[in-house]
Amino acid sequence: MHLPFIQAWAEVVKRVWMDQETKDFLLALESRLEEKLGAKFDAKLSAFEERFDARLQELETRVRAHAEEVETRLLTEFWKWARTSEMKERRNSGNLASLDERLSSLEERVRDLEMRRPRP
């Protein structure tokens, strides 16, 4: 957050209050620090990336397994629902056939009664 200010102040200090020998020493020190810390940072970053990739792979595997489990559960429940719905439909079809038969019989009886009765 304060890094740009600090870097700017360091540049001012280098230009105004330092002699060439101090500047050269600080530049060499900065270079050595960058080499040592840069290599360590790169190694740690590489290790972090490997761990991150491994965990991401594990997460993807778990998500796929969970999705497959949910899919299986849903398909099982839909199958159960369809089976019971089909059974109900068959039962209702049987009931409708019976009702159709009774209705036909009643219509026939009413027609017979209407034919016997004289009309005014």
N, C-alpha and C positions, 0 to 999 in steps of 0.2 A: 504494500500500500504506500509506504514511504520510499520505496526503492527509487523511483525517478528523481526525487528530491535529493536522496543520498548520492546517487550517481552524479547528478549535476554538481553538487557541492564538492565531491571528490575531484571532479574535473577542474573546478575553480582552484582548489587547493593545489593540485598538481601544477597548474600553470603559474600560479602566483608565488607560493611559498616554498617550492622545492627546487633544489639544485638538480643538475643533470644526473649526478651519481645516485641520489635518492630516487629519482624517477626510474632510472635503469634498474635499481634494486627492486623497487616495487613491481615493475613490469615483469621482471624475472620471477619474483615471488608469485605474482598472479598467474603466470604461465605454468609454474610448477604445481600450484594448487589446482588449476584447471585440468592438468594432466592426471594428477592423482585422484582428485574428486570426480572428474569426468569418467574415468575408467570404473571407479567404484559405483558411481551413479548408473552407468550403462549396465554394469553387471547386475545391480539390484533391480533396475528396470526390466532387464531381460528375465530375471527370475520371477518378478511380479507378473510379467506378461504370460509366462508359462503357467504359473499358478492360476491366473485369471482364465486362461484358455481352458485349463483342465476343469475348473469349476463351472465354467460356462457349458462345457461339453456334458458334465454331470447333470446340470440343470436341464439342458435340452433333453437328455435321456429320461429324466424323471417326468418332465412335462409330457413327452410322447407317451410314456407308460401310463400316466394318469389319464391322458386323453383317450387312449385305447380302452382303459378300464371304464371310463364314463360312457364311451360309445357302446361297449358291451352291455353295460347295465341298461342303457336306454333301449337298445335293440331287444333285450330280454323282456323289459317291461312292455314295450310296444307289442311284442309277440303275444304276451299274456293277455293284454287288453284286446288284441284282435281275436284271439281264440275265444275269449268269453263273449265278445260282441257277436261273433259268428254263431256261437251256441244260442245266444238270445235271439238272434235273427231267425234261426231255424225254428226255435220254439214259437216265436211270433208268427212265422209263416204257417206253421201247423195250426195255430190258433185262428189265423185269418182264413185258412181253408175251411176250418170247422164253422166259422161264422158265415162264410160265403154259402156253405151248404145249408145252414139253418135259415139264412135270409132267402135263399132260393125256395126252400120248402115253405116258408111263410108267404112268399109272393105267390106261390102256386095255390096255397090254401085260400088266400084272399081273392085271387082270380076266380077260383071255383065258387066261393061264396058270392062274389059279385055276379056271376053268371046264373046262379040259381034264383036270385032275388029279382022279382019283377020290377021293372022301372016304371015310374008314373008318367 
